[in-house]
Amino acid sequence: MTPNDPLPQSPSHAEHSREAKRVTTIGAWLDGILSAVKVVVGSLVGSAALIADGIHSLSDLITDGFVFAAIHYGRQGPDNDHQYGHGRIETLTTLLLGSVLIFVAGGIAWSSLDRLVSGTQINAPGLVAIAITLLALLSKEWIFRYTMRVAKRVQSKLLEANAWHSRSDALSTAVVLVALTGAQFGLGWLDAVAAVIVGLLVGKVGWDLLWDSARELVDTALPEDAQQQMHAVAESVPGVDSVHDLRTRQSAGWVMVDLHVVVGSTVSVSEAHEIGNEVSRRLRRAFPALTDVIFHIDPEDDAGEGDPSRLPGLPLRPEVEATLDARWHKHPVWRTRSDLQLHYLNGKISVSLIVGDAIHQPPQCLASQLKALASDIEWLGNVEVLFITRAASNAF
């Protein structure tokens, strides 16, 4: 594995997954207990609103199950079928929860408006029912804050969506509390007013989560300032002449980037690759959310010229050697060469001939002779002859 390959799950990533599962499990237990208590107490005191709120808490328990499964599978590392990981599972589940929040918001507002229009009378529930509803409200607000704190720490939009789902339950419980308190004092209409406000708030949160998840699914890039920071980090690496075609996308709070790195035209392949590795290392240090960095090495800046692989290409080494041999086979430089280096630059192929045996002519003169013999080759660029001494050739 090279430094630019996707990293396996790190201990911190695994710890984040455990923490996300822990808070979801706690929330599920709380939802189950609250659902049972609300339904039982609502039945005993004859409060339809409290029973309905208990059923709402039960829906939270069901979504907790979806969230737990999504965290379990979405935080797994890459495999043969999902080579970029499983983060999209979290994104899709967040999209689902955002939709659920919008429907919940509409349901809260509609049911209370319906009670107001129909003139439904709410019987005085008693202080026990009000106290239990208040306790449920405080419990759901606590789990909202706890889940949101973990969501920010592990960078999970899914947990954030589930936190807001808990907040929607807390707000619907607040509506029930207002309704029960109002009924206790003969002011049942307060329920409808509070419900409409709560519905709008919950609907806004649902829409924001829906919008953010949809943008992630269509591979929306990071903000421009973040891309500029990445660009600056990459260009700060020694040996990097420039950077272009930097592209980013996100998946479940993690970031992937690919970029073209321009290095010196005569740099060796191994040195150019190591320069790219250093770019990858510095980007990962500067942006901990990066899970995948793909770099492409360019010997010249071809930004704005489109994808070179879609254009007619220059001949490769076998064809180059055959074409040159047809013209240079009698020349002593060609016959005694120890190496042939090809440089694909500016739409041409420049040739460097490495010669081990001494030839009593200046290298520039020999290069001019070779160039003249191959003047009919359109793709031939510069020609140079380099002498190497025996001592240097035997070095190790």
Secondary structure, DSSP 8 states (H G I E B T S, - for coil): --TTS-----HHHHHHHHHHHHHHHHHHHHHHHHHHHHHHHHHHHT-HHHHHHHHHHHHHHHHHHHHHHHHHHHTS---SS-TT-SHHHHHHHHHHHHHHHHHHHHHHHHHHHHHHHHT-------HHHHHHHHHHHHHHHHHHHHHHHHHHHHT-HHHHHHHHHHHHHHHHHHHHHHHHHHHHTT-TTHHHHHHHHHHHHHHHHHHHHHHHHHHHHTT----HHHHHHHHHHHHTSTT--EEEEEEEEEETTEEEEEEEEE--TT--HHHHHHHHHHHHHHHHHH-TTEEEEEEEEESS--TTS--GGGS-----HHHHHHHHHHHHTTSHHHHTEEEEEEEEETTEEEEEEEE-S--SS-HHHHHHHHHHHTTT-TTEEEEEEEE--HHHHT--
